[in-house]
Amino acid sequence: MGTSLRCHGWFLVHLALIVLTLGLLTSCGEEEEVTEEVVRPVRAIKVADADRLHQSWFSGRAQATQQIDLSFRVSGQLIERPVDIGTEVDEGQVVARIDPSTFQADLDQIDANLARARATQKNAEAQLERQRILTERGHQSEAALDQYIAAESEAKATVGAQQAASRRSRLDLEFTTLKAPFAGTVVQTYVENFQDVREKQPIIRLVDDSRIEMEVNIPESLIYVIPEITNVVAIFDAFPDLVVPAEVKEIGTEASETTRTYPVTLIMDQPRDAKILPGMAGRASGKGTEDTTDQIVVPSSSVFSAEDASRSFVWVIDEGSNTVSRREVSVGSLDNRGIKVVDGLSAGEWIAISGVNRLRDGQTVLIQPQ
C-alpha cells in the first residue's frame, strides 16, 4: 500500500514537470512570434544621373497637334461636301454645306416683321410727340398722354425683339456653311450628300499634321532633368533611318498610379524626306546639358534631418539583404525637380522616398519600385 502511494506520488510529480515544461516551451514560442520583425513595404527609386537619359529610349506614338470632328450647329439636308479623305484644306475653306433655303425663308420673314415693327415704332413716336405738345398746352390730360407713352414703349420693345430674332436667324443661315477652323488634312468623313444631318453630328474629321507630337513616359528618377535636356530626337518605326529633331512641349505633373512614370509631350516639325502620320509608333531620347550631366537629384520626400537640423540624410537600401541604412548626404539647391545631392550618393543605388521618418537602421523592407 505504501509503495503504491509512493509510485502514485512520483507519477504526479513527473506529470507536473511535463506540464510546466510544455508551458515554458509554449510561452517561449509565443514570445518569439511577438518579436518577429515585420517587413515594411517602402516606395523607392534607383538613383540615376542625367547621363542615363542619353542612354535610354522611350517609346511613344505620333499624334497630330490639332484634331477635331467638325459638325454643323443647325440641322438640315447636306447638299455639298467638296472634300474627301486625304484632302488638304486651308483655314476658313468651306468643307460642307446644308440646304439654306428654309433658313433664308425664316430670315426673310423675320426681317419683314422687323420692318413693320420699325414703322409702328416710328408712328408711335410721332403720335407721342404730338400728344406731348397738346398736353403742355393744356388741351389733353396727363392720363391720356400716359397711354401714348405706353404704346411707344411697346412698339420699341417689339422692334428690339425682332432685331434679336433677325440676328439669331442670320447666324443660323451662316451656320449652314461649315468651314475649316485651321489648315489640315481630312482623315475621315461620316456623311454623304443629300443625307439629313442633325446639329452636332460629326461630318468630317480634320487633323493638323504640319507638326507632330509624341507622348513618352519618363521614370520618376529621371523626370527632374527633362526641363534641361537638349538634342531631343525621335525615330519612327516606319522610317528607321530617319532621325527627327524634337523639343519638349509639355511635362506632366502627375505620375501614373500603375507605372509611376510621368507623361512628357514632344513636338517636332514634319521632316522633308518623309511624312509622319498620326498613330505611327516610335521612340525618343535626349541628352542633358553639361551642367546637368553629373547631377543627382532626388525627390524632396527622400531627404530628412535627424537630431541636428543642419545635417541631411537618406535611407539607402541594400539590394542583397533588403535592409536600410541611414547615410548622410550633402545637398544643394531645391527646385521643382527635387533636391540636388552634391555628395553621398551614387547612380544605381536604391533610396527610400516615402515613410522615411518611420524607418530605422537595419530594418528589412520590401522595395516598391516607382
C-alpha positions in Angstrom: 0.0 0.0 0.0 2.8 2.5 0.9 4.7 1.5 -2.3 1.6 2.2 -4.3 1.2 5.6 -2.8 4.8 6.5 -3.4 4.5 5.4 -7.1 1.4 7.5 -7.4 3.1 10.5 -5.9 6.1 10.2 -8.2 3.7 10.0 -11.2 2.0 13.2 -10.2 5.4 15.0 -9.8 6.5 13.8 -13.2 3.2 14.9 -14.7 3.5 18.3 -13.2 7.1 18.7 -14.5 5.9 17.8 -18.0 3.1 20.3 -17.9 5.4 23.0 -16.7 8.0 22.2 -19.4 5.3 22.4 -22.1 4.0 25.7 -20.7 7.5 27.2 -20.8 8.1 26.0 -24.4 4.7 27.4 -25.5 5.4 30.7 -23.8 8.8 30.9 -25.5 7.3 30.2 -28.9 4.7 32.9 -28.3 7.3 35.4 -27.3 9.3 34.6 -30.5 6.2 35.2 -32.6 5.6 38.6 -31.0 9.1 39.8 -31.5 9.3 38.6 -35.2 10.2 41.6 -37.4 7.6 42.9 -39.8 8.9 43.6 -43.3 7.8 47.2 -44.2 6.9 47.9 -47.9 8.5 51.2 -49.0 8.4 53.3 -52.1 11.9 53.6 -53.5 13.8 54.7 -56.6 17.1 53.8 -58.1 19.2 56.9 -58.1 20.1 58.0 -61.7 22.2 60.7 -63.2 21.2 62.8 -66.2 23.6 60.9 -68.5 21.3 57.8 -68.2 18.7 59.7 -70.2 21.0 59.9 -73.1 21.5 56.1 -72.9 17.8 55.3 -72.9 15.0 55.3 -75.5 11.4 55.8 -74.6 8.5 54.5 -76.7 5.7 56.7 -77.9 3.2 57.2 -80.8 2.8 60.1 -83.2 -0.3 62.3 -82.9 -1.5 65.4 -84.6 -1.0 68.8 -82.9 -4.7 69.6 -83.5 -7.6 67.3 -84.4 -11.3 67.8 -84.4 -14.6 66.4 -85.6 -16.4 69.2 -87.5 -20.2 69.4 -87.2 -23.0 71.8 -88.1 -24.7 73.9 -85.4 -28.1 73.5 -87.2 -29.9 70.6 -88.7 -30.8 70.1 -92.4 -30.0 68.3 -95.6 -26.4 68.1 -96.7 -26.1 69.4 -100.3 -22.4 69.8 -100.6 -19.3 68.2 -99.3 -16.4 69.2 -101.6 -13.7 67.3 -99.6 -12.8 63.7 -99.2 -10.4 61.6 -97.2 -6.9 62.9 -97.8 -8.0 66.4 -99.0 -5.8 69.1 -97.6 -7.7 72.3 -96.7 -6.8 75.8 -95.7 -8.1 77.7 -92.7 -11.5 79.1 -93.5 -12.1 76.8 -96.5 -15.7 75.5 -97.0 -15.8 71.8 -96.3 -19.6 71.2 -96.3 -23.0 72.9 -96.7 -26.5 72.1 -95.8 -29.6 73.4 -97.7 -30.0 77.1 -96.6 -33.5 77.7 -98.3 -35.5 77.2 -95.1 -33.2 79.3 -93.1 -33.2 82.0 -95.7 -37.0 82.0 -95.8 -37.2 82.3 -92.0 -34.8 85.2 -92.1 -36.8 87.0 -94.8 -40.0 86.6 -92.7 -38.3 87.9 -89.6 -36.8 90.9 -91.5 -40.3 91.7 -92.9 -41.7 91.6 -89.4 -38.8 93.8 -88.2 -39.6 96.4 -90.9 -43.3 96.5 -89.8 -42.2 96.9 -86.2 -40.0 99.8 -87.0 -42.8 101.5 -88.9 -45.1 101.0 -86.0 -42.4 102.4 -83.6 -41.9 105.4 -85.8 -45.6 106.1 -85.9 -45.9 105.7 -82.1 -43.0 108.1 -81.6 -44.7 110.8 -83.8 -48.1 110.4 -82.1 -46.4 110.7 -78.7 -44.6 113.9 -79.7 -47.9 115.5 -80.8 -49.6 114.4 -77.6 -46.8 115.9 -75.5 -47.4 119.3 -77.2 -51.2 119.1 -76.6 -50.7 118.2 -73.0 -48.2 121.0 -72.5 -50.8 123.5 -73.9 -53.5 122.0 -71.7 -55.6 120.5 -74.4 -55.1 117.0 -73.1 -54.9 115.3 -69.7 -51.8 113.6 -68.3 -53.7 110.3 -68.2 -54.3 110.3 -72.0 -50.6 111.1 -72.5 -49.6 108.0 -70.5 -51.4 105.8 -73.0 -49.3 107.1 -75.8 -46.1 106.7 -73.8 -47.0 103.0 -73.1 -47.8 102.5 -76.8 -44.4 104.0 -77.8 -42.6 101.8 -75.3 -44.4 98.6 -76.5 -43.5 99.4 -80.1 -39.9 99.9 -79.2 -39.8 96.6 -77.3 -41.3 94.8 -80.3 -38.5 96.2 -82.5 -35.9 95.0 -80.1 -37.3 91.5 -80.1 -37.5 91.4 -83.9 -33.9 92.6 -84.1 -32.7 89.8 -81.8 -34.7 87.2 -83.8 -33.1 88.6 -87.0 -29.6 88.3 -85.6 -30.3 84.7 -84.5 -31.8 83.7 -87.8 -28.9 85.3 -89.7 -26.5 83.2 -87.6 -28.5 80.1 -88.3 -28.1 80.9 -92.0 -24.4 81.3 -91.7 -24.2 78.0 -89.8 -25.4 76.2 -92.9 -21.8 76.6 -94.2 -19.1 74.5 -92.4 -15.6 75.9 -92.6 -12.2 74.6 -91.5 -11.0 76.2 -88.3 -7.4 75.5 -89.2 -5.3 74.2 -92.1 -5.1 70.5 -92.1 -6.0 67.2 -93.8 -9.3 65.4 -93.9 -8.8 61.9 -92.4 -12.4 60.8 -92.0 -15.9 61.5 -93.5 -19.1 60.5 -91.7 -22.0 61.5 -94.1 -22.7 61.7 -97.8 -24.5 64.3 -99.9 -28.3 64.6 -99.5 -28.4 62.9 -96.1 -30.3 64.7 -93.4 -27.9 65.7 -90.6 -28.5 66.9 -87.1 -26.8 69.7 -85.2 -23.5 68.5 -83.6 -23.5 65.3 -85.7 -19.9 64.7 -87.0 -19.4 65.5 -90.7 -15.7 65.2 -91.2 -12.6 64.7 -89.1 -9.8 67.2 -89.6 -6.2 67.0 -88.3 -3.3 69.4 -88.4 -0.3 67.3 -89.1 2.0 70.1 -90.1 3.7 69.4 -86.8 3.7 66.1 -84.9 3.5 65.3 -81.2 4.7 62.3 -79.4 3.9 61.4 -75.7 6.5 59.3 -73.9 6.6 58.1 -70.3 9.6 59.1 -68.2 10.5 57.3 -64.9 10.3 59.3 -61.7 14.1 59.1 -61.2 14.7 61.0 -64.4 11.8 63.4 -64.7 13.8 66.1 -62.8 16.2 66.6 -65.7 13.7 66.8 -68.5 13.3 70.7 -68.3 17.0 71.0 -69.1 17.6 68.4 -71.8 18.9 69.3 -75.2 19.2 67.5 -78.6 15.9 65.6 -78.3 15.4 63.2 -81.2 12.7 60.8 -82.3 12.9 57.8 -84.6 9.7 56.2 -86.1 9.4 52.5 -86.9 8.2 53.3 -90.4 11.4 55.3 -91.2 14.1 53.6 -89.1 17.0 55.6 -90.7 15.4 59.0 -90.2 16.3 60.9 -87.1 13.7 63.7 -86.4 14.7 66.7 -84.2 12.2 67.4 -81.5 11.6 69.6 -78.4 9.8 69.2 -75.1 6.3 70.8 -75.3 4.7 69.8 -72.0 5.8 67.9 -68.9 3.1 66.1 -66.9 2.8 66.9 -63.2 1.0 63.7 -62.1 2.5 60.2 -62.2 0.7 57.1 -63.4 -0.6 55.1 -60.5 0.4 51.8 -62.1 3.8 52.6 -63.6 4.8 55.7 -61.6 6.0 57.4 -64.8 5.3 60.9 -65.9 3.9 61.8 -69.4 6.1 64.1 -71.4 4.9 65.5 -74.7 7.4 66.2 -77.5 6.7 68.2 -80.6 8.5 68.2 -84.0 8.2 69.6 -87.5 7.4 67.3 -90.3 10.7 66.1 -91.9 11.4 66.9 -95.5 12.1 63.4 -96.6 9.0 61.7 -95.1 5.5 62.2 -93.9 4.9 61.2 -90.2 1.3 60.2 -89.8 -0.7 60.2 -86.6 -0.6 56.7 -85.0 2.9 55.8 -86.1 5.0 54.1 -83.4 8.4 55.4 -82.5 10.9 56.1 -79.7 12.7 59.2 -78.4 15.8 60.1 -76.5 17.6 63.2 -75.3 20.8 64.5 -73.7 21.3 66.7 -70.7 23.3 69.9 -70.7 26.8 69.9 -69.4 25.5 71.5 -66.2 23.1 68.6 -65.6 25.1 65.6 -66.8 26.8 64.9 -63.5 23.9 66.0 -61.3 22.0 63.7 -59.0 18.6 65.0 -58.0 16.2 63.0 -55.7 12.6 63.7 -54.6 12.5 66.0 -51.6 10.5 63.4 -49.7 13.6 61.1 -49.5 15.8 63.6 -47.6 15.3 64.1 -43.8 17.1 65.6 -40.8 17.8 63.8 -37.5 18.8 65.5 -34.2 20.9 68.1 -36.0 18.7 70.1 -38.4 21.8 71.2 -40.3 22.6 67.7 -41.4 20.7 65.8 -44.1 20.2 62.0 -44.5 18.7 59.4 -46.8 17.8 55.8 -46.3 19.9 53.6 -48.6 18.5 50.2 -49.4 20.9 47.2 -49.8 19.6 45.1 -52.7 21.1 41.9 -51.3 19.7 42.0 -47.8 16.8 44.4 -48.4 17.8 46.3 -45.3 18.0 50.1 -44.9 20.9 52.2 -43.6 21.0 55.8 -42.8 23.5 57.8 -44.8 24.5 61.4 -44.5 24.5 63.4 -47.8 25.5 66.9 -48.8 22.6 68.7 -50.5 22.4 71.7 -52.8 19.6 73.7 -54.2 15.9 72.7 -54.0 13.6 73.4 -57.0 10.5 71.9 -58.6 12.6 68.9 -59.8 13.7 67.9 -56.3 16.8 68.3 -54.2 20.3 68.2 -55.7 22.7 65.8 -53.9 26.2 67.1 -54.1 27.9 64.2 -52.3 27.0 61.0 -50.6 25.0 59.1 -53.3 26.0 57.3 -56.4 23.9 56.4 -59.5 22.4 52.9 -59.3 21.8 53.0 -55.5 18.2 52.4 -54.1 16.8 55.0 -51.7 13.5 55.2 -49.9 11.3 58.1 -50.9 8.3 57.6 -48.5 7.9 56.9 -44.8 11.5 58.0 -44.1 10.6 59.1 -40.5 9.3 55.6 -39.7 12.4 53.6 -40.7 15.4 52.5 -38.6 18.9 51.2 -39.3 19.0 47.6 -40.3 15.2 47.3 -40.8 14.2 44.9 -43.5 12.0 46.4 -46.2 10.2 45.4 -49.3 11.1 47.7 -52.3 8.2 49.0 -54.2 9.8 50.5 -57.3 8.4 53.8 -58.6 
